[in-house]
Amino acid sequence: MIIIFEKCAVPLQGFEPQSSISLEEGTSIRRMLQRYGDIGEEELYLLPVVNGEGKGLDYVLRDGDRLGLFRLSTGG
């Protein structure tokens, strides 16, 4: 299955916006981050957006999904 990165605000072994990656069926966002990223506790502060909708880290990716990963931040 192929996933396309719209925007990626976390380091994932060289993936750039508009790049794609091939994953096994049934892969969640969390598992993809564990496999390709080195983010540890930082994943607690991520907002995954799939096809324009906010999703949780346990969302199971599907072929053709467009994924954006955004860091949550606070202002003040």
N, C-alpha and C positions, 0 to 999 in steps of 0.2 A: 504494500500500500504506500502511496506517495503523499507526503505532507508538504505544504508550501508555507514557508515562513514569511509573514507579512512584515513583522517588526519583531526584533529580538533584543531586549534590553538586558540580557544576561549572556555571559560567555558560553558558547556551545561549540567547542572545538572547531572554530573557524567558520561557522555558518553565518551568512550575511542575509540581510533582508532580500526577499524575492528568491532565495535559494530553496531547494527542495531536499527532502531526505526520504529514504525508503525505510519503512519500519515493518515489523511483524504485525499481523492482524491481532487485535486485542490489546495493543500497547496504550497505556494511559499516559497523560501528560507527565505525571510524576515519574513513571518508569523511564520515559524518554529523557527527562532531566537527569535522572540518576545515571543513565547510560552515557549520555553525551556531555553532560555539564559537570562542573565542579563548583556547586553553589551551596551545598550543606544547608545551614539554617536560613540562608537567604531565600529559599523556596517558600518560607512562611510569608514572605512579603511580595509575592508575585500575583499578578492578575492575568490569568490566561484568557485570551479572547479568541474564540473559534468561530469563523464565518460571521464575524461582527457581533457575537454574543458572548458575554462573560460566562466562563465555565470554571469549575473546580479542578484541582490538580488530579482528581481521580476520574475525570472525564476520559472515556475511551475514544481515541482518535479513529477516524474513518478515512478511507481513501478519498483524496481530493480536498480534505479539510484545509482551510487557510488559517494558520495559527499566528497569533501575536502574543508576545510575552512582555508584560509591562511591570515595572517596579512600582509598588505602592509607596506613596510618600505623604508626609503631613506638612502642613504649613503653619505659620503662626506669626 
